[in-house]
C-alpha cells in the first residue's frame, strides 16, 4: 500500500521510483558534520545507511490529488535511458506506483519540477529520439532562474527535457512564489540550485511542504545550518531550508521528502 497523507481535501501520495547508494560518501557530501551529528541522524533515519556503510537514498515523486485536479511534484529517476542513468538505479518504478495510486499519466494536469537535477526529471520526457512528455496533458512548471542556469549546469538536460517540453507547448516558466490552485502553491527555495522550488499544501492549520532537495539527508533536518557539498549557493540553501522548517503559521507542518527513508515527517 502506498504511503498517503490526508490534509483536508488533499491526498498527498508518496510514489517510489527507486532506491540506491549515492555516488559519493556522506562524509564528502557533508564535510562539516560532526560525529555526534551523524550519530543523531542515524538514530533518526537508520535506513539511510546501507549494509556497506554507504549513504542510501530513496528516489520519490509525490502526487497531490483533490477534486481540483492532480499535481505531480518531480518526475523521478526515469527509464533505463534517462539522464540519470549514469549514477541512479534506473529504470525507475514511477509508472507502476502511479498505477497503484489509480492515476493515469493523462490525468496529471500539473507537474512541478523542483529543480533540474537528473534524479528529479527522469519521467518528464520519454521516447528517446521521438521525445514526448510522459504526462501529455500537464503543464510542467520550472523557475526561470533554473532554466537560465541549466545550459551551464547540464546542457544534456536542456536538450533532453526542456527543449521537448517547450516544443510540445507544455513548459511554463515561473518567477518566484506562485499559486497553483486554492490550497496549493509553489514557493521559491533557491540555493540547492538557482531556481529550486518547493510546493506547499495548506488546509486549516495543517501544512505539507513537498521539499525537493531543500534537504537530502536527516542530518540537514536536525541541523539545517549544515552545508551540502552539491549546493550551488550554501548560504541561500540554508536560508531557504530554515524558512520552511521554522514556519510559524501552522499547528502542524508535514515534510514530504524525496530522499529520506520515510516519505512523511511531522514537524
Secondary structure as UniProt FT lines:
FT   STRAND          4..7
FT   TURN            8..9
FT   STRAND          10..21
FT   HELIX           26..29
FT   TURN            30..32
FT   HELIX           35..44
FT   HELIX           46..48
FT   TURN            51..52
FT   STRAND          55..66
FT   TURN            67..68
FT   STRAND          69..73
FT   TURN            80..81
FT   HELIX           83..86
FT   HELIX           94..100
FT   TURN            101..102
FT   HELIX           105..107
FT   STRAND          110..112
FT   HELIX           118..120
FT   TURN            122..124
FT   STRAND          125..126
FT   HELIX           128..130
FT   STRAND          132..133
FT   TURN            136..137
FT   STRAND          139..143
FT   HELIX           144..153
FT   HELIX           155..157
FT   HELIX           158..162
FT   HELIX           163..167
FT   TURN            168..169
FT   STRAND          171..174
FT   STRAND          178..181
FT   TURN            182..183
FT   STRAND          184..188
FT   TURN            190..191
FT   TURN            194..195
FT   STRAND          197..203
FT   TURN            204..205
FT   STRAND          206..210
FT   HELIX           212..214
FT   HELIX           218..222
FT   TURN            224..225
FT   TURN            229..230
FT   HELIX           234..245
FT   STRAND          252..256
FT   STRAND          264..266
//
